[in-house]
Structures are given as C-alpha cells and as structure tokens.
Amino acid sequence: MGHQEKHSAEQKDGKWGRLPHAVRSRRLWLTPGLGIKRWLLLLAVGSAVLGMGVVYGLIFMRRVGLLPSSTLYRLVTLQWLPTWLAMLLPLLLGGGLILFALVKLGRNIVAPFRDENPEVGMAQTLYDHQRRGRGPHIVAIGGGTGLSALLRGLKVYTNNITAIVTVADDGGSSGRLRDELGILPPGDFRNNMAALARDEMLMTQLLQYRFGEGQMGEKSMLRGHAFGNLLLAALVGLTGSFDEALRSAQKVLAIRGQVLPSTLDAVTLLADVHTAVGRKIVVGESAIPQAEGKIERVFLEPAEVRAYPAAIRAIFEADLIVLGPGSLYTSILPNLLVTDLAAALVAAQARTVYVCNVATQVGETSGFDVAAHVAVLHQHVSPDCIDVVLANGNLAVPLGESRTVLVQPTAVEGAELRLVDLVDGTRPWRHDSDKLAAALMQVLAEK
C-alpha cells in the first residue's frame, strides 16, 4: 500500500488511525507503538523474578525447619500434582490474575479522561492518545472564527498544535477588558482554547457564555462579557502576566496543543483606506471593516514590536505552517506585521500553506479572488512567504438566501494552487473543519 493510500485508509470513521471495531476488540492491545507490550513484558519478567524469590524462600524455610510438616510443604509446592501441571497451573493462574488486575486498574485510571461515547474503549483511548502525541507539529497563524474551525479539525490528527493569535483585537468584550484592565485582548485566545479543548461541547458552552441582563431588568456590569474572557482576566491578576495566564488556563482545560500570542506588546492595528471622499487612516481593528473603502495596506502602531519567543520557536520546529483561514486584514496580517515572526515564517523549513477564505468579506475583501488574497500577503510580508495556496473548489454549493459571495479560484504567482472542496454545506461562507484538516494532512503527507 502506498503512502497516500495508507493515509486515506487511516481516515475511516473520521479518525486518524481509528481501527474497525472488530479489529479493535481483538488486536488493539497488540498494536505497535501503543506503549503497552513493553511494560507488560517487564511486568511479566518482574513477576517471574519475584516468583523465583518465593520458591527459594520456601526451599530455605524447609531446610531450616520452619516448615516442619512435609504435608504442608507438599501442598504449598504442588508436589501432589503431576510435574507438568504443577508448572503450568501457577503460570496460568498468576498471569490471569495479573492481567485482570491491570485491566481493572487501567479502566479506573483512564475512565475520567475517556470520551462519553461508549464505543470508545480504554485501549482505543490509549491508542488515539499515543498516535496524536506522535502526530506532526503544526503551527496555525490567524485569529477569529476561521482559526478555531481549523483547530477543531486538526486536533483529531495530532496533539502537537500551536495556534499563534493576533493581539490587535479592540472590539466587544475583549476591547473593554483591554481598555479597563490593560491586558491583551482575550477573545481570540478564548475561542481557540475552546476549539482545542478535549470536551469541546462543554468547554465551548462555558467559555463562550455571555452575560446578559441583570435581575429585575437592570443592566448588568457584566453584560456582553464572555465567561472565558473574564477567566483569562482573572488569571492575569493571579499569575501577573498574560502568557502565564494562558499557560494556566490551558492546563486547567487540558487542551490538545497550545495557544500563543504573536507578541506580548500592546499594539493597535491601523489601515490606509481609500474612500469615496479620499484617503484616510483608520485606527483600530474593529473600525477597519466599517471604513467603507478600499484597504491599501495595514500596519501596527508601534511598528517595531517583539515577537513572542515561544511562537518563533514553534515556527522553526513545525512540520507544517498554516496561515488562516480568517479575516485577511484584521486576523491574519496583524500577526505577520510582527517583523521577527514574519522573518521566521520566511526562513522556516516547513511548508507554509495559506488557506484562502471560502467567501469574500464585506469591508475587507469584497470583489477579491484567490489571486488578490495572495497578492496582499506578498505585499505585506514577502513573495516567498507562501508555498501552497489551499482554496475551495466547490462553487456549486447551494447558497440559499444568504448573501454569500464565494471567492473565485484564479491562478496565483509564486505558489502552488490546490482546489479542494472545503465548504461547509450548512454554512457556505465557512470552511468545513473536517474537510480542511484532511486537505492539510494530505499536503503534509506529500512533503
């Protein structure tokens, strides 16, 4: 079986490496790389050595007279049985007891960490964990809902995921906490940690919960704040820094991977916009899509900020680097405007894939095709910043009554263009997480 055929076979049932149920129930404990056989063998050797000690202890006690009754000695040493049965019976009985105890112990230890799905047994849980732990190192750069959709699909394949997130957000709950507490905007970090959380349904509901009206119809001071934003703000107060707060939150949530800021410096995103009445500079990430003009370029203030060291290290250690999906000017580019991070992206050995948005975005990319998206990245970063452009090739998806305008696939310069069906059939303006992750794993497999 070729590498690509093996890759396709391993994606059955929507899981990387998920084996058919009939095979799982019979052979999974013997699956190579599970990390079980070596320890079972060591346990067997240790039990045999311990058994030898017991036997020699009985012989010594017999010799010194501590077992005066020859009848008792014959019973304990099974001398009343045929020799072959006296050897086989302890092996079978002892081995069975050891395996039974290990299975029960393993179930009790793993039970709190298993999925709710009763089809997933303890052995499969360990197998999936081991495979994801050995999975490729993937760095995803962006922000907003696009990046969280990508992470949701990638976490099936690997635990070695690093999401590098913009810190230029200044709207909504994040903007209020940024202004009032002087912390980095937590919103994008909250979204991506929720996407990487093991129990995503519960974590998403909790972290994304927004406080509304107070009692008796009065306005609450918490109105509009997401619980996850307040959690990160509280952890900043407890730990003393935003990066320590992120580490603490990720430990508590037991996420598959890590979420890092592109920089710890406070930055403001500005845009040079040409409008019907002339050129103007728009200040603030949330104000840029409302400017009603053509964005010529975006830039940070201050212009020179330090990249977060762990983000740089993750880029150089990556097997694959993914830009997007997400808002081109306000989610992806704010990360790449950090000079050191952009330089690391260009110098990295891993292939860099730009995931083009499925639909155009009003206020940012109206009228853009795939080539126009790539040209903006080349303009702001470097012509060498992208190796592969992954774009949606399914233009026949029903749009219903939505005002979605699909991005037209056009030839790009300086990169390989791949057209794949990436669209979410129920929300045609978004990517399907599973389709996108599978396409990226295919790119990685062909390296």
TORVO-477596 format. One record per residue (C-alpha): x negated, y negated, z; residue number from 1. Coordinates in steps of 0.05 Angstrom, whole numbers. Last residue first. Example, Ala and Ser with C-alpha at 12.3 -4.5 7.8 and 13.67 -1.06 7.14 Angstrom:
BEGIN
{{-273, 21, 143}, 2}
{{-246, 90, 156}, 1}
This chain:
BEGIN
{{-123, -331, 31}, 447}
{{-64, -292, 4}, 446}
{{-37, -273, 73}, 445}
{{-37, -345, 95}, 444}
{{7, -367, 37}, 443}
{{54, -309, 51}, 442}
{{56, -328, 124}, 441}
{{78, -398, 101}, 440}
{{134, -370, 59}, 439}
{{159, -326, 116}, 438}
{{159, -386, 164}, 437}
{{199, -428, 115}, 436}
{{251, -374, 101}, 435}
{{260, -360, 175}, 434}
{{268, -433, 195}, 433}
{{316, -451, 139}, 432}
{{298, -522, 119}, 431}
{{347, -579, 125}, 430}
{{390, -623, 80}, 429}
{{430, -563, 57}, 428}
{{458, -550, 126}, 427}
{{497, -484, 121}, 426}
{{454, -456, 65}, 425}
{{389, -475, 99}, 424}
{{341, -489, 41}, 423}
{{273, -457, 33}, 422}
{{280, -421, -34}, 421}
{{208, -424, -58}, 420}
{{170, -470, -105}, 419}
{{95, -470, -96}, 418}
{{52, -527, -120}, 417}
{{-24, -521, -117}, 416}
{{-59, -586, -100}, 415}
{{-98, -643, -132}, 414}
{{-41, -672, -173}, 413}
{{32, -652, -165}, 412}
{{82, -625, -215}, 411}
{{155, -640, -200}, 410}
{{207, -607, -156}, 409}
{{267, -653, -146}, 408}
{{283, -670, -74}, 407}
{{356, -655, -60}, 406}
{{404, -712, -48}, 405}
{{451, -697, 9}, 404}
{{514, -740, 12}, 403}
{{552, -682, 43}, 402}
{{620, -663, 14}, 401}
{{597, -593, -5}, 400}
{{524, -589, -22}, 399}
{{526, -519, -52}, 398}
{{455, -492, -62}, 397}
{{436, -492, -136}, 396}
{{372, -532, -127}, 395}
{{334, -473, -96}, 394}
{{261, -488, -108}, 393}
{{245, -520, -42}, 392}
{{174, -545, -36}, 391}
{{108, -518, -9}, 390}
{{49, -561, -31}, 389}
{{-18, -526, -24}, 388}
{{-89, -552, -13}, 387}
{{-74, -620, 18}, 386}
{{-121, -673, 48}, 385}
{{-169, -678, -10}, 384}
{{-136, -739, -43}, 383}
{{-146, -773, 24}, 382}
{{-104, -803, 80}, 381}
{{-55, -860, 66}, 380}
{{-54, -859, -10}, 379}
{{-60, -783, -15}, 378}
{{-2, -775, 32}, 377}
{{40, -824, -7}, 376}
{{23, -788, -72}, 375}
{{46, -722, -43}, 374}
{{115, -750, -28}, 373}
{{119, -781, -98}, 372}
{{100, -715, -131}, 371}
{{156, -678, -94}, 370}
{{209, -727, -119}, 369}
{{227, -792, -84}, 368}
{{291, -831, -101}, 367}
{{304, -850, -28}, 366}
{{242, -833, 13}, 365}
{{244, -877, 74}, 364}
{{309, -915, 86}, 363}
{{353, -857, 66}, 362}
{{315, -792, 69}, 361}
{{309, -747, 8}, 360}
{{326, -674, 16}, 359}
{{287, -609, 23}, 358}
{{227, -644, 54}, 357}
{{159, -624, 28}, 356}
{{118, -575, 69}, 355}
{{46, -595, 60}, 354}
{{-1, -537, 68}, 353}
{{-73, -544, 90}, 352}
{{-119, -485, 81}, 351}
{{-167, -474, 138}, 350}
{{-240, -496, 133}, 349}
{{-227, -563, 166}, 348}
{{-263, -625, 139}, 347}
{{-202, -660, 111}, 346}
{{-159, -647, 173}, 345}
{{-217, -666, 219}, 344}
{{-223, -734, 183}, 343}
{{-148, -745, 191}, 342}
{{-152, -730, 266}, 341}
{{-211, -777, 275}, 340}
{{-175, -834, 240}, 339}
{{-108, -829, 274}, 338}
{{-66, -850, 215}, 337}
{{-53, -776, 203}, 336}
{{-9, -770, 264}, 335}
{{33, -832, 246}, 334}
{{38, -802, 175}, 333}
{{80, -741, 193}, 332}
{{138, -769, 235}, 331}
{{154, -841, 213}, 330}
{{130, -845, 141}, 329}
{{145, -775, 116}, 328}
{{203, -757, 161}, 327}
{{196, -684, 175}, 326}
{{169, -618, 148}, 325}
{{114, -626, 162}, 324}
{{39, -617, 151}, 323}
{{17, -545, 162}, 322}
{{-54, -522, 178}, 321}
{{-72, -449, 172}, 320}
{{-126, -405, 203}, 319}
{{-139, -459, 255}, 318}
{{-202, -466, 298}, 317}
{{-222, -534, 268}, 316}
{{-151, -561, 275}, 315}
{{-144, -535, 347}, 314}
{{-208, -571, 367}, 313}
{{-184, -637, 339}, 312}
{{-118, -630, 377}, 311}
{{-155, -612, 441}, 310}
{{-196, -676, 434}, 309}
{{-136, -723, 430}, 308}
{{-153, -771, 375}, 307}
{{-180, -839, 396}, 306}
{{-147, -901, 369}, 305}
{{-170, -950, 316}, 304}
{{-113, -989, 283}, 303}
{{-82, -1017, 347}, 302}
{{-29, -1021, 320}, 301}
{{-18, -966, 270}, 300}
{{-5, -969, 196}, 299}
{{49, -956, 144}, 298}
{{47, -970, 70}, 297}
{{88, -996, 12}, 296}
{{157, -980, 41}, 295}
{{211, -1000, -7}, 294}
{{268, -1039, 25}, 293}
{{327, -1034, 71}, 292}
{{289, -1045, 136}, 291}
{{332, -995, 175}, 290}
{{284, -936, 164}, 289}
{{227, -978, 194}, 288}
{{264, -1002, 257}, 287}
{{258, -936, 296}, 286}
{{183, -932, 284}, 285}
{{170, -1002, 308}, 284}
{{149, -1067, 275}, 283}
{{169, -1084, 203}, 282}
{{121, -1128, 164}, 281}
{{156, -1167, 108}, 280}
{{154, -1175, 33}, 279}
{{208, -1210, -6}, 278}
{{282, -1223, -6}, 277}
{{303, -1158, -39}, 276}
{{256, -1121, 6}, 275}
{{183, -1099, 1}, 274}
{{161, -1065, 66}, 273}
{{93, -1063, 99}, 272}
{{106, -1017, 158}, 271}
{{85, -1017, 231}, 270}
{{78, -960, 280}, 269}
{{60, -979, 351}, 268}
{{8, -941, 391}, 267}
{{-3, -924, 464}, 266}
{{-66, -882, 467}, 265}
{{-62, -808, 486}, 264}
{{-72, -788, 414}, 263}
{{-45, -734, 366}, 262}
{{-5, -708, 425}, 261}
{{-5, -633, 438}, 260}
{{48, -578, 440}, 259}
{{24, -508, 457}, 258}
{{39, -437, 437}, 257}
{{95, -389, 456}, 256}
{{128, -428, 512}, 255}
{{128, -403, 584}, 254}
{{176, -460, 605}, 253}
{{139, -473, 671}, 252}
{{71, -466, 638}, 251}
{{92, -512, 582}, 250}
{{117, -564, 631}, 249}
{{51, -563, 670}, 248}
{{9, -571, 607}, 247}
{{53, -628, 582}, 246}
{{48, -664, 649}, 245}
{{-27, -656, 648}, 244}
{{-28, -689, 580}, 243}
{{16, -745, 604}, 242}
{{-26, -763, 664}, 241}
{{-18, -770, 740}, 240}
{{5, -700, 755}, 239}
{{68, -716, 796}, 238}
{{87, -781, 761}, 237}
{{74, -751, 693}, 236}
{{115, -691, 715}, 235}
{{174, -736, 730}, 234}
{{170, -767, 660}, 233}
{{167, -698, 629}, 232}
{{229, -676, 666}, 231}
{{265, -741, 649}, 230}
{{252, -729, 575}, 229}
{{276, -657, 582}, 228}
{{340, -680, 615}, 227}
{{356, -724, 555}, 226}
{{373, -797, 572}, 225}
{{433, -828, 539}, 224}
{{467, -849, 603}, 223}
{{421, -841, 663}, 222}
{{439, -909, 692}, 221}
{{511, -884, 690}, 220}
{{566, -929, 663}, 219}
{{629, -925, 706}, 218}
{{688, -883, 682}, 217}
{{705, -858, 752}, 216}
{{641, -816, 752}, 215}
{{584, -832, 705}, 214}
{{589, -828, 630}, 213}
{{538, -787, 592}, 212}
{{474, -751, 609}, 211}
{{441, -715, 552}, 210}
{{424, -641, 552}, 209}
{{368, -626, 504}, 208}
{{322, -594, 555}, 207}
{{376, -551, 586}, 206}
{{414, -529, 524}, 205}
{{349, -518, 486}, 204}
{{319, -479, 543}, 203}
{{380, -433, 548}, 202}
{{382, -419, 473}, 201}
{{306, -417, 466}, 200}
{{292, -362, 516}, 199}
{{219, -357, 496}, 198}
{{208, -431, 489}, 197}
{{175, -453, 425}, 196}
{{235, -493, 399}, 195}
{{247, -524, 467}, 194}
{{174, -545, 471}, 193}
{{183, -576, 402}, 192}
{{244, -618, 420}, 191}
{{215, -641, 487}, 190}
{{149, -662, 455}, 189}
{{188, -702, 403}, 188}
{{227, -738, 458}, 187}
{{171, -753, 508}, 186}
{{150, -823, 486}, 185}
{{82, -837, 519}, 184}
{{89, -867, 588}, 183}
{{94, -940, 609}, 182}
{{152, -927, 656}, 181}
{{205, -976, 631}, 180}
{{182, -987, 560}, 179}
{{164, -915, 544}, 178}
{{224, -889, 583}, 177}
{{270, -933, 541}, 176}
{{236, -914, 476}, 175}
{{242, -840, 491}, 174}
{{315, -846, 509}, 173}
{{332, -879, 443}, 172}
{{277, -908, 398}, 171}
{{203, -921, 404}, 170}
{{170, -859, 374}, 169}
{{97, -872, 358}, 168}
{{68, -813, 397}, 167}
{{67, -765, 339}, 166}
{{62, -690, 353}, 165}
{{9, -637, 342}, 164}
{{42, -568, 348}, 163}
{{-8, -513, 363}, 162}
{{14, -441, 351}, 161}
{{-24, -379, 373}, 160}
{{37, -339, 397}, 159}
{{47, -309, 328}, 158}
{{98, -282, 279}, 157}
{{165, -295, 312}, 156}
{{139, -362, 337}, 155}
{{133, -386, 265}, 154}
{{208, -392, 253}, 153}
{{225, -436, 312}, 152}
{{161, -475, 301}, 151}
{{185, -496, 232}, 150}
{{252, -520, 257}, 149}
{{217, -559, 312}, 148}
{{174, -594, 260}, 147}
{{234, -616, 220}, 146}
{{273, -641, 280}, 145}
{{225, -698, 295}, 144}
{{149, -693, 294}, 143}
{{90, -676, 250}, 142}
{{30, -631, 249}, 141}
{{32, -555, 253}, 140}
{{-31, -517, 271}, 139}
{{-30, -441, 261}, 138}
{{-78, -392, 294}, 137}
{{-61, -324, 265}, 136}
{{-30, -269, 307}, 135}
{{-67, -227, 359}, 134}
{{-21, -250, 415}, 133}
{{39, -241, 368}, 132}
{{20, -168, 359}, 131}
{{9, -156, 433}, 130}
{{75, -189, 452}, 129}
{{114, -150, 399}, 128}
{{84, -84, 423}, 127}
{{97, -100, 496}, 126}
{{170, -115, 482}, 125}
{{176, -54, 437}, 124}
{{150, -10, 494}, 123}
{{198, -41, 544}, 122}
{{258, -31, 500}, 121}
{{291, -80, 453}, 120}
{{360, -53, 434}, 119}
{{388, -80, 499}, 118}
{{380, -151, 471}, 117}
{{373, -197, 532}, 116}
{{299, -205, 516}, 115}
{{248, -178, 565}, 114}
{{208, -221, 612}, 113}
{{243, -204, 678}, 112}
{{243, -129, 660}, 111}
{{168, -124, 646}, 110}
{{146, -108, 717}, 109}
{{204, -63, 734}, 108}
{{201, -27, 668}, 107}
{{126, -16, 675}, 106}
{{133, 13, 745}, 105}
{{187, 62, 722}, 104}
{{146, 83, 661}, 103}
{{82, 89, 702}, 102}
{{116, 131, 756}, 101}
{{145, 179, 705}, 100}
{{78, 185, 670}, 99}
{{41, 200, 736}, 98}
{{94, 251, 758}, 97}
{{91, 287, 691}, 96}
{{16, 290, 692}, 95}
{{16, 319, 762}, 94}
{{68, 372, 746}, 93}
{{37, 392, 680}, 92}
{{-35, 393, 704}, 91}
{{-16, 425, 771}, 90}
{{21, 482, 735}, 89}
{{-32, 496, 682}, 88}
{{-90, 517, 727}, 87}
{{-50, 561, 775}, 86}
{{-13, 588, 715}, 85}
{{-77, 611, 681}, 84}
{{-103, 642, 746}, 83}
{{-40, 681, 761}, 82}
{{-5, 654, 823}, 81}
{{-18, 673, 896}, 80}
{{-83, 634, 893}, 79}
{{-43, 570, 889}, 78}
{{-95, 531, 928}, 77}
{{-45, 508, 981}, 76}
{{-12, 576, 987}, 75}
{{-78, 614, 991}, 74}
{{-105, 566, 1044}, 73}
{{-41, 573, 1085}, 72}
{{-47, 649, 1082}, 71}
{{-121, 646, 1100}, 70}
{{-102, 610, 1163}, 69}
{{-162, 577, 1195}, 68}
{{-161, 515, 1151}, 67}
{{-208, 471, 1191}, 66}
{{-257, 528, 1194}, 65}
{{-319, 495, 1167}, 64}
{{-316, 534, 1102}, 63}
{{-241, 523, 1092}, 62}
{{-248, 448, 1103}, 61}
{{-304, 446, 1052}, 60}
{{-263, 483, 1000}, 59}
{{-203, 437, 1013}, 58}
{{-247, 375, 1005}, 57}
{{-277, 403, 941}, 56}
{{-207, 410, 913}, 55}
{{-186, 340, 935}, 54}
{{-248, 310, 904}, 53}
{{-235, 347, 839}, 52}
{{-164, 319, 839}, 51}
{{-192, 248, 847}, 50}
{{-237, 259, 787}, 49}
{{-177, 285, 747}, 48}
{{-134, 226, 769}, 47}
{{-189, 177, 747}, 46}
{{-195, 212, 679}, 45}
{{-120, 209, 670}, 44}
{{-118, 136, 690}, 43}
{{-174, 120, 640}, 42}
{{-135, 156, 586}, 41}
{{-71, 119, 603}, 40}
{{-112, 55, 602}, 39}
{{-140, 68, 532}, 38}
{{-72, 91, 506}, 37}
{{-34, 28, 527}, 36}
{{-67, -32, 492}, 35}
{{-15, -34, 437}, 34}
{{-71, -36, 385}, 33}
{{-53, 28, 350}, 32}
{{20, 51, 363}, 31}
{{21, 112, 409}, 30}
{{73, 83, 456}, 29}
{{114, 67, 395}, 28}
{{118, 137, 369}, 27}
{{185, 168, 386}, 26}
{{234, 112, 404}, 25}
{{201, 62, 357}, 24}
{{204, 109, 297}, 23}
{{279, 118, 304}, 22}
{{288, 43, 317}, 21}
{{251, 21, 254}, 20}
{{187, -17, 271}, 19}
{{183, -92, 281}, 18}
{{114, -115, 256}, 17}
{{135, -186, 243}, 16}
{{209, -189, 258}, 15}
{{268, -205, 212}, 14}
{{295, -134, 212}, 13}
{{241, -117, 161}, 12}
{{183, -165, 159}, 11}
{{128, -112, 164}, 10}
{{147, -84, 97}, 9}
{{136, -150, 62}, 8}
{{66, -158, 92}, 7}
{{49, -86, 73}, 6}
{{69, -101, 2}, 5}
{{26, -164, 2}, 4}
{{-34, -126, 28}, 3}
{{-27, -68, -20}, 2}
{{0, 0, 0}, 1}
